[in-house]
């Protein structure tokens, strides 16, 4: 299975980029993992929040194919402990899905069209994080899940 992470907008924090790069390399030891960074919406001052979500949503949906399994990282999504997330991932790996697409939206969330296309939603916490910091947190958790599944000595419980 290929796993793709779609993110909206570049990060301007070098520390976040370094963490994401490190965990991306580690994840690629277990599966083909890539990150697609979509450009920020232009002229946001002249657009409503809904228009921004719609524009971002159109860009996200252009990256998704019919057979993809799409999960949104969303504050209203299902929360997992790390072990439970690893089991969730294992079920996806065993299911025959060819491409798992995980999406981190922009600061205002997702359009209705993106929610309609998604197979589900994941939440990292009930707390709110910047959509840039979430990249580092999520790639670490994805790496942790693979380490758990492969009995690597990364996760301690």
Backbone as a printed PyTorch tensor [residue, N CA C, xyz], in Angstrom:
tensor([[[  0.8460,  -1.1790,   0.0000],
         [  0.0000,   0.0000,   0.0000],
         [  0.8890,   1.2390,   0.0000]],

        [[  0.4640,   2.2350,  -0.7520],
         [  1.0840,   3.5470,  -0.7190],
         [  0.3030,   4.4110,   0.2570]],

        [[  1.0210,   5.2180,   1.0100],
         [  0.3830,   6.1700,   1.9070],
         [  0.8220,   7.5600,   1.4840]],

        [[ -0.1530,   8.4050,   1.2580],
         [  0.1200,   9.7850,   0.8720],
         [ -0.5090,  10.7320,   1.8700]],

        [[  0.2600,  11.7160,   2.2790],
         [ -0.2220,  12.7680,   3.1520],
         [ -0.3400,  14.0320,   2.3180]],

        [[ -1.5340,  14.5780,   2.2660],
         [ -1.7740,  15.8300,   1.5520],
         [ -1.8940,  16.9280,   2.5900]],

        [[ -1.1330,  18.0000,   2.4000],
         [ -1.1740,  19.1390,   3.3150],
         [ -1.4260,  20.4030,   2.5110]],

        [[ -2.1210,  21.3420,   3.1210],
         [ -2.3940,  22.6130,   2.4630],
         [ -1.4220,  23.6590,   2.9780]],

        [[ -0.6650,  24.2470,   2.0720],
         [  0.2510,  25.3260,   2.4150],
         [  1.5870,  24.8440,   2.9300]],

        [[  2.6250,  25.6240,   2.6100],
         [  3.9700,  25.3210,   3.0900],
         [  4.0890,  25.7170,   4.5530]],

        [[  5.0210,  25.0800,   5.2060],
         [  5.3460,  25.5070,   6.5590],
         [  6.5200,  26.4770,   6.4890]],

        [[  6.4990,  27.4720,   7.3300],
         [  7.6070,  28.4190,   7.3750],
         [  8.4930,  28.1560,   8.5870]],

        [[  8.2770,  26.9960,   9.2340],
         [  9.0640,  26.6350,  10.4120],
         [ 10.0530,  25.5360,  10.0320]],

        [[ 11.3120,  25.8640,  10.0030],
         [ 12.3520,  24.9040,   9.6230],
         [ 12.3770,  23.6990,  10.5680]],

        [[ 12.0870,  23.9450,  11.8500],
         [ 12.0850,  22.8500,  12.8220],
         [ 11.0110,  21.8140,  12.4860]],

        [[  9.8470,  22.2810,  12.0830],
         [  8.7640,  21.3750,  11.6880],
         [  9.1780,  20.6030,  10.4390]],

        [[  9.7350,  21.3070,   9.4600],
         [ 10.1870,  20.6400,   8.2380],
         [ 11.1970,  19.5430,   8.5420]],

        [[ 12.1310,  19.8240,   9.4570],
         [ 13.1560,  18.8300,   9.8060],
         [ 12.5410,  17.5800,  10.4310]],

        [[ 11.5960,  17.7880,  11.3460],
         [ 10.9320,  16.6350,  11.9640],
         [ 10.1600,  15.8150,  10.9330]],

        [[  9.4180,  16.4980,  10.0710],
         [  8.6360,  15.7970,   9.0490],
         [  9.5670,  15.0200,   8.1180]],

        [[ 10.6700,  15.6160,   7.7220],
         [ 11.6310,  14.9280,   6.8560],
         [ 12.1980,  13.6780,   7.5380]],

        [[ 12.5410,  13.8130,   8.8250],
         [ 13.1000,  12.6750,   9.5580],
         [ 12.0990,  11.5230,   9.6170]],

        [[ 10.8500,  11.8170,  10.0020],
         [  9.8610,  10.7460,  10.1170],
         [  9.4570,  10.2000,   8.7520]],

        [[  9.4760,  11.0320,   7.7230],
         [  9.1850,  10.5530,   6.3690],
         [ 10.2010,   9.4950,   5.9520]],

        [[ 11.4680,   9.7550,   6.2130],
         [ 12.5080,   8.7640,   5.8890],
         [ 12.2780,   7.4650,   6.6530]],

        [[ 11.9270,   7.5840,   7.9170],
         [ 11.6930,   6.3890,   8.7360],
         [ 10.4770,   5.6010,   8.2520]],

        [[  9.4030,   6.3030,   7.9080],
         [  8.1850,   5.6320,   7.4240],
         [  8.4710,   4.8880,   6.1240]],

        [[  9.3030,   5.4930,   5.2570],
         [  9.6150,   4.8640,   3.9740],
         [ 10.3840,   3.5590,   4.1250]],

        [[ 10.8690,   3.2570,   5.2930],
         [ 11.4700,   1.9580,   5.5530],
         [ 10.3870,   0.8700,   5.5250]],

        [[  9.1430,   1.2400,   5.8860],
         [  8.0330,   0.2830,   6.0070],
         [  7.1080,   0.2620,   4.7970]],

        [[  6.9270,   1.4090,   4.1600],
         [  6.0120,   1.4870,   3.0060],
         [  6.3980,   2.6970,   2.1680]],

        [[  5.7810,   2.7890,   1.0130],
         [  6.0010,   3.9750,   0.1810],
         [  5.1330,   5.0990,   0.7400]],

        [[  5.7790,   6.1460,   1.2370],
         [  5.0980,   7.2750,   1.8610],
         [  5.5500,   8.5590,   1.1970]],

        [[  4.5920,   9.3950,   0.8610],
         [  4.9390,  10.6850,   0.2670],
         [  4.0320,  11.7740,   0.8260]],

        [[  4.5070,  12.9900,   0.6980],
         [  3.7470,  14.1550,   1.1370],
         [  3.5610,  15.0730,  -0.0590]],

        [[  2.3200,  15.4690,  -0.2790],
         [  1.9900,  16.4340,  -1.3240],
         [  1.5790,  17.7260,  -0.6440]],

        [[  2.3030,  18.7890,  -0.9410],
         [  1.9890,  20.0930,  -0.3660],
         [  1.2650,  20.9230,  -1.4150]],

        [[  0.0350,  21.2670,  -1.1160],
         [ -0.7590,  22.0970,  -2.0200],
         [ -0.4930,  23.5670,  -1.7040]],

        [[ -0.4920,  24.4170,  -2.7170],
         [ -0.2180,  25.8320,  -2.4520],
         [ -1.3270,  26.4840,  -1.6310]],

        [[ -0.9220,  27.4750,  -0.8460],
         [ -1.9040,  28.2700,  -0.1150],
         [ -2.8360,  28.9620,  -1.0970]],

        [[ -4.0600,  29.1870,  -0.6790],
         [ -5.0200,  29.9300,  -1.5010],
         [ -4.5450,  31.3780,  -1.5920]],

        [[ -4.6150,  31.9330,  -2.7760],
         [ -4.1890,  33.3150,  -3.0040],
         [ -5.3260,  34.2860,  -2.6810]],

        [[ -4.9650,  35.5160,  -2.3740],
         [ -5.9170,  36.6130,  -2.1410],
         [ -6.9730,  36.2700,  -1.0960]],

        [[ -6.5510,  35.6950,   0.0190],
         [ -7.5080,  35.2620,   1.0350],
         [ -8.2690,  36.4240,   1.6710]],

        [[ -7.6940,  37.6100,   1.6480],
         [ -8.3840,  38.7590,   2.2550],
         [ -9.6750,  39.0980,   1.5220]],

        [[ -9.7370,  38.7410,   0.2380],
         [-10.9500,  39.0310,  -0.5410],
         [-11.9040,  37.8460,  -0.6010]],

        [[-11.5690,  36.7440,   0.1030],
         [-12.4110,  35.5440,   0.0800],
         [-12.9980,  35.2880,   1.4660]],

        [[-14.2150,  34.7730,   1.4750],
         [-14.8060,  34.3440,   2.7380],
         [-14.1510,  33.0370,   3.1630]],

        [[-14.3600,  32.6500,   4.4090],
         [-13.8350,  31.3720,   4.8960],
         [-14.3830,  30.2250,   4.0540]],

        [[-15.6630,  30.2820,   3.7320],
         [-16.2680,  29.2260,   2.9170],
         [-15.6110,  29.1580,   1.5410]],

        [[-15.3340,  30.3120,   0.9370],
         [-14.6810,  30.3270,  -0.3720],
         [-13.2670,  29.7580,  -0.2810]],

        [[-12.5600,  30.0550,   0.8140],
         [-11.2210,  29.5020,   1.0040],
         [-11.2830,  27.9810,   1.1290]],

        [[-12.2380,  27.4870,   1.9230],
         [-12.3830,  26.0280,   2.0770],
         [-12.7330,  25.3830,   0.7390]],

        [[-13.6060,  26.0230,  -0.0320],
         [-14.0000,  25.4730,  -1.3290],
         [-12.8100,  25.3930,  -2.2740]],

        [[-12.0140,  26.4550,  -2.3250],
         [-10.8430,  26.4690,  -3.2030],
         [ -9.8350,  25.4120,  -2.7790]],

        [[ -9.5660,  25.3290,  -1.4650],
         [ -8.6670,  24.2850,  -0.9690],
         [ -9.2420,  22.9040,  -1.2510]],

        [[-10.5430,  22.7560,  -1.0630],
         [-11.2020,  21.4710,  -1.2950],
         [-11.0620,  20.9970,  -2.7220]],

        [[-11.2210,  21.9080,  -3.6690],
         [-11.0630,  21.5450,  -5.0820],
         [ -9.6500,  21.0410,  -5.3510]],

        [[ -8.6560,  21.7070,  -4.7600],
         [ -7.2630,  21.2790,  -4.9380],
         [ -7.0270,  19.9020,  -4.3010]],

        [[ -7.6040,  19.6840,  -3.1390],
         [ -7.4670,  18.3790,  -2.4630],
         [ -8.0980,  17.2810,  -3.3130]],

        [[ -9.3050,  17.5150,  -3.7700],
         [-10.0180,  16.4790,  -4.5320],
         [ -9.3350,  16.1510,  -5.8570]],

        [[ -8.5870,  17.0930,  -6.4250],
         [ -7.8220,  16.8040,  -7.6480],
         [ -6.7050,  15.7990,  -7.3850]],

        [[ -6.3120,  15.6450,  -6.1340],
         [ -5.2290,  14.7230,  -5.7680],
         [ -5.7320,  13.3200,  -5.4340]],

        [[ -7.0390,  13.1570,  -5.3660],
         [ -7.6300,  11.9060,  -4.9020],
         [ -8.2250,  11.1320,  -6.0820]],

        [[ -7.9100,   9.8480,  -6.1410],
         [ -8.4580,   8.9760,  -7.1880],
         [ -9.6580,   8.2050,  -6.6410]],

        [[-10.4150,   7.6060,  -7.5420],
         [-11.6430,   6.9020,  -7.1610],
         [-11.4220,   5.8010,  -6.1290]],

        [[-10.3910,   4.9960,  -6.2610],
         [-10.1910,   3.8630,  -5.3600],
         [ -9.4580,   4.1900,  -4.0720]],

        [[ -9.0760,   5.4430,  -3.8800],
         [ -8.3230,   5.8260,  -2.6880],
         [ -9.1850,   5.7720,  -1.4350]],

        [[ -8.5560,   5.4150,  -0.3280],
         [ -9.2000,   5.4500,   0.9790],
         [ -8.7340,   6.7490,   1.6260]],

        [[ -9.6650,   7.6680,   1.8690],
         [ -9.3230,   9.0240,   2.3000],
         [ -9.7350,   9.2510,   3.7460]],

        [[ -8.7620,   9.6670,   4.5500],
         [ -9.0080,  10.0080,   5.9500],
         [ -8.5840,  11.4520,   6.1830]],

        [[ -9.4670,  12.2050,   6.8070],
         [ -9.1890,  13.6070,   7.1100],
         [ -8.7080,  13.7250,   8.5460]],

        [[ -7.6850,  14.5010,   8.7750],
         [ -7.2930,  14.8290,  10.1410],
         [ -8.1490,  16.0150,  10.5470]],

        [[ -9.0660,  15.7610,  11.4620],
         [-10.1080,  16.7140,  11.7870],
         [-10.3800,  16.6630,  13.2820]],

        [[-10.5950,  17.7990,  13.8740],
         [-10.8170,  17.8490,  15.3290],
         [-12.0510,  17.0750,  15.7730]],

        [[-12.9740,  16.8150,  14.8600],
         [-14.1720,  16.0460,  15.1900],
         [-14.0490,  14.5730,  14.8030]],

        [[-12.8280,  14.1590,  14.4980],
         [-12.6040,  12.7790,  14.1030],
         [-12.4550,  11.8480,  15.2860]],

        [[-12.2750,  10.5820,  14.9720],
         [-12.1010,   9.5510,  15.9940],
         [-10.6980,   9.6530,  16.5910]],

        [[-10.6280,   9.5800,  17.9110],
         [ -9.3440,   9.6150,  18.6120],
         [ -8.8910,   8.1910,  18.9210]],

        [[ -7.5880,   7.9790,  18.8120],
         [ -6.9930,   6.6780,  19.1060],
         [ -5.8240,   6.8410,  20.0610]],

        [[ -5.6000,   5.8390,  20.8780],
         [ -4.3040,   5.6900,  21.5290],
         [ -3.3540,   5.1780,  20.4460]],

        [[ -2.0660,   5.3020,  20.6620],
         [ -1.0970,   4.8960,  19.6410],
         [ -1.2410,   3.4240,  19.2550]],

        [[ -1.4550,   2.5510,  20.2390],
         [ -1.6340,   1.1250,  19.9390],
         [ -2.8820,   0.8820,  19.0970]],

        [[ -3.9490,   1.6060,  19.4100],
         [ -5.1910,   1.4560,  18.6480],
         [ -5.0330,   1.9900,  17.2220]],

        [[ -4.2980,   3.0780,  17.0830],
         [ -4.0500,   3.6140,  15.7430],
         [ -3.2280,   2.6160,  14.9290]],

        [[ -2.2680,   1.9630,  15.5620],
         [ -1.4820,   0.9500,  14.8630],
         [ -2.3800,  -0.1890,  14.3660]],

        [[ -3.3280,  -0.6120,  15.1980],
         [ -4.2570,  -1.6680,  14.7810],
         [ -5.1680,  -1.1850,  13.6540]],

        [[ -5.6000,   0.0670,  13.7290],
         [ -6.4080,   0.6520,  12.6560],
         [ -5.6190,   0.6230,  11.3520]],

        [[ -4.3430,   1.0190,  11.4210],
         [ -3.4890,   1.0090,  10.2370],
         [ -3.3130,  -0.4100,   9.7070]],

        [[ -3.1210,  -1.3660,  10.6010],
         [ -2.9590,  -2.7570,  10.1710],
         [ -4.1860,  -3.2460,   9.4090]],

        [[ -5.3620,  -2.8820,   9.8660],
         [ -6.5860,  -3.2650,   9.1470],
         [ -6.5980,  -2.6780,   7.7490]],

        [[ -6.1470,  -1.4430,   7.6060],
         [ -6.0980,  -0.8260,   6.2700],
         [ -5.0690,  -1.5560,   5.4040]],

        [[ -3.9240,  -1.9110,   5.9920],
         [ -2.8830,  -2.6200,   5.2440],
         [ -3.3870,  -3.9880,   4.7750]],

        [[ -4.1810,  -4.6500,   5.6030],
         [ -4.6950,  -5.9820,   5.2770],
         [ -5.8850,  -5.9460,   4.3300]],

        [[ -6.5000,  -4.8130,   4.1600],
         [ -7.7610,  -4.7320,   3.4200],
         [ -7.6010,  -4.7220,   1.9030]],

        [[ -6.3900,  -4.5660,   1.4260],
         [ -6.1910,  -4.5170,  -0.0110],
         [ -6.2730,  -3.1260,  -0.6000]],

        [[ -6.3850,  -2.1340,   0.2290],
         [ -6.3900,  -0.7510,  -0.2660],
         [ -5.0460,  -0.4960,  -0.9320]],

        [[ -5.0920,   0.1010,  -2.0940],
         [ -3.8480,   0.3900,  -2.8090],
         [ -3.2280,   1.7070,  -2.3550]],

        [[ -4.0850,   2.6650,  -2.0010],
         [ -3.5630,   3.9810,  -1.6090],
         [ -4.3980,   4.5570,  -0.4720]],

        [[ -3.7320,   4.8060,   0.6390],
         [ -4.3400,   5.4620,   1.7760],
         [ -3.9330,   6.9350,   1.7090]],

        [[ -4.9100,   7.8150,   1.6670],
         [ -4.6580,   9.2540,   1.5820],
         [ -5.1180,   9.8900,   2.8830]],

        [[ -4.1900,  10.5530,   3.5350],
         [ -4.4800,  11.2720,   4.7750],
         [ -4.3460,  12.7580,   4.4600]],

        [[ -5.2680,  13.5620,   4.9580],
         [ -5.2960,  14.9730,   4.5620],
         [ -5.3020,  15.8810,   5.7840]],

        [[ -4.3710,  16.8360,   5.7770],
         [ -4.3550,  17.9120,   6.7580],
         [ -4.7600,  19.1710,   6.0050]],

        [[ -5.9130,  19.7050,   6.3540],
         [ -6.4260,  20.8720,   5.6530],
         [ -5.7840,  22.1570,   6.1190]],

        [[ -6.3100,  23.2400,   5.6130],
         [ -5.8460,  24.5640,   5.9920],
         [ -6.4210,  24.9830,   7.3320]],

        [[ -6.2280,  26.2320,   7.6960],
         [ -6.6280,  26.6980,   9.0370],
         [ -8.1350,  26.7090,   9.2740]],

        [[ -8.9480,  26.6390,   8.2250],
         [-10.4050,  26.6890,   8.4010],
         [-11.0940,  25.3530,   8.1700]],

        [[-10.3120,  24.2790,   8.0540],
         [-10.9250,  22.9690,   7.8920],
         [-11.1980,  22.6290,   6.4400]],

        [[-12.1880,  21.7870,   6.2270],
         [-12.4570,  21.2300,   4.9060],
         [-13.7940,  21.7080,   4.3520]],

        [[-13.9090,  21.6480,   3.0330],
         [-15.1790,  21.9600,   2.3780],
         [-16.1380,  20.7880,   2.5430]],

        [[-17.4070,  21.0340,   2.3220],
         [-18.4130,  19.9640,   2.3960],
         [-18.1210,  18.8650,   1.3820]],

        [[-17.5810,  19.2300,   0.2230],
         [-17.2660,  18.2420,  -0.8110],
         [-16.1610,  17.2910,  -0.3520]],

        [[-15.1900,  17.8140,   0.3680],
         [-14.1040,  16.9660,   0.8780],
         [-14.6450,  16.0430,   1.9670]],

        [[-15.4670,  16.5970,   2.8630],
         [-16.0810,  15.7360,   3.8900],
         [-16.9050,  14.6240,   3.2400]],

        [[-17.6250,  14.9500,   2.1720],
         [-18.4660,  13.9540,   1.5000],
         [-17.6260,  12.8480,   0.8570]],

        [[-16.4420,  13.1840,   0.3510],
         [-15.5760,  12.1960,  -0.3120],
         [-14.8230,  11.3130,   0.6890]],

        [[-14.5850,  11.8260,   1.8710],
         [-13.7520,  11.1240,   2.8450],
         [-14.4050,   9.8390,   3.3360]],

        [[-13.5640,   8.8670,   3.6290],
         [-14.0200,   7.6220,   4.2330],
         [-14.1270,   7.7360,   5.7500]],

        [[-13.4830,   8.7300,   6.3180],
         [-13.5440,   8.9280,   7.7550],
         [-12.6780,  10.0870,   8.1980]],

        [[-12.6850,  10.3070,   9.5120],
         [-11.9270,  11.4050,  10.1080],
         [-11.1600,  10.8890,  11.3200]],

        [[ -9.9410,  11.3580,  11.4420],
         [ -9.0950,  11.0550,  12.5910],
         [ -8.8080,  12.3480,  13.3410]],

        [[ -8.7530,  12.2510,  14.6470],
         [ -8.3580,  13.3970,  15.4660],
         [ -7.1270,  13.0180,  16.2630]],

        [[ -6.1630,  13.9120,  16.3110],
         [ -4.9720,  13.6700,  17.1140],
         [ -5.1980,  14.0110,  18.5790]],

        [[ -6.1570,  14.8770,  18.8270],
         [ -6.4230,  15.3150,  20.1860],
         [ -7.6630,  16.1960,  20.1770]],

        [[ -8.2260,  16.3820,  21.3570],
         [ -9.3240,  17.3310,  21.4570],
         [ -8.7850,  18.7580,  21.5380]],

        [[ -7.4780,  18.8660,  21.7210],
         [ -6.8420,  20.1770,  21.6980],
         [ -6.6950,  20.6410,  20.2490]],

        [[ -6.5160,  21.9390,  20.0850],
         [ -6.3050,  22.5100,  18.7550],
         [ -4.8070,  22.7440,  18.5500]],

        [[ -4.3020,  22.2890,  17.3990],
         [ -2.9110,  22.5140,  17.0150],
         [ -2.8960,  23.2980,  15.7120]],

        [[ -1.8230,  24.0180,  15.4620],
         [ -1.7050,  24.6810,  14.1620],
         [ -1.6000,  23.5960,  13.0910]],

        [[ -2.1070,  23.9030,  11.9010],
         [ -2.0660,  22.8800,  10.8510],
         [ -0.6330,  22.5950,  10.4180]],

        [[  0.3200,  23.4470,  10.7860],
         [  1.7270,  23.1620,  10.4940],
         [  2.3100,  22.1690,  11.5050]],

        [[  2.0350,  22.3850,  12.7810],
         [  2.5510,  21.4980,  13.8250],
         [  1.9610,  20.0900,  13.6840]],

        [[  0.7200,  20.0080,  13.2360],
         [  0.0630,  18.7100,  13.0640],
         [  0.8700,  17.8150,  12.1210]],

        [[  1.5370,  18.3970,  11.1530],
         [  2.3490,  17.6020,  10.2180],
         [  3.4040,  16.7920,  10.9620]],

        [[  4.1080,  17.4460,  11.8810],
         [  5.1470,  16.7580,  12.6410],
         [  4.5440,  15.7320,  13.5940]],

        [[  3.4810,  16.1160,  14.2750],
         [  2.8470,  15.2000,  15.2210],
         [  2.3180,  13.9700,  14.4960]],

        [[  1.6500,  14.1820,  13.3650],
         [  1.0540,  13.0380,  12.6710],
         [  2.1010,  12.1300,  12.0420]],

        [[  3.1320,  12.6940,  11.4180],
         [  4.1430,  11.8160,  10.8210],
         [  4.8490,  10.9990,  11.9030]],

        [[  5.0360,  11.5970,  13.0860],
         [  5.6120,  10.8320,  14.1940],
         [  4.6850,   9.6900,  14.5900]],

        [[  3.3930,   9.9500,  14.6800],
         [  2.4390,   8.9060,  15.0690],
         [  2.3410,   7.8050,  14.0080]],

        [[  2.4390,   8.1790,  12.7510],
         [  2.4270,   7.1720,  11.6850],
         [  3.6770,   6.2930,  11.7890]],

        [[  4.8230,   6.9090,  12.0080],
         [  6.0440,   6.1250,  12.2240],
         [  5.9000,   5.2220,  13.4450]],

        [[  5.3610,   5.7680,  14.5370],
         [  5.1660,   4.9960,  15.7630],
         [  4.2740,   3.7830,  15.4860]],

        [[  3.2180,   3.9820,  14.7100],
         [  2.3130,   2.8700,  14.3900],
         [  3.0550,   1.7520,  13.6630]],

        [[  3.8790,   2.1140,  12.6910],
         [  4.6480,   1.0840,  11.9850],
         [  5.6510,   0.4100,  12.9210]],

        [[  6.2680,   1.1810,  13.8060],
         [  7.2070,   0.5910,  14.7670],
         [  6.4880,  -0.4020,  15.6800]],

        [[  5.2890,  -0.0560,  16.1200],
         [  4.4970,  -0.9650,  16.9530],
         [  4.1780,  -2.2420,  16.1840]],

        [[  3.7230,  -2.0990,  14.9500],
         [  3.3310,  -3.2560,  14.1510],
         [  4.5080,  -4.1770,  13.8490]],

        [[  5.6990,  -3.6070,  13.8270],
         [  6.8950,  -4.3930,  13.5010],
         [  7.7400,  -4.7340,  14.7290]],

        [[  7.1530,  -4.5250,  15.9160],
         [  7.8520,  -4.8260,  17.1780],
         [  9.2170,  -4.1650,  17.2860]],

        [[  9.3420,  -2.9810,  16.7190],
         [ 10.5930,  -2.2240,  16.8420],
         [ 10.6060,  -1.5070,  18.1960]],

        [[ 11.7710,  -1.3160,  18.7590],
         [ 11.8430,  -0.7620,  20.1250],
         [ 11.7130,   0.7650,  20.1720]],

        [[ 10.6920,   1.2890,  19.5920],
         [ 10.4680,   2.7410,  19.6060],
         [  9.3810,   3.1110,  20.6100]],

        [[  8.3130,   2.3370,  20.5910],
         [  7.1660,   2.6220,  21.4640],
         [  7.3400,   1.8480,  22.7730]],

        [[  7.1190,   2.5370,  23.8790],
         [  7.2240,   1.8980,  25.1950],
         [  5.8820,   1.9680,  25.8880]],

        [[  5.3930,   0.8390,  26.3170],
         [  4.1220,   0.8230,  27.0570],
         [  4.1340,  -0.2780,  28.0830]]])
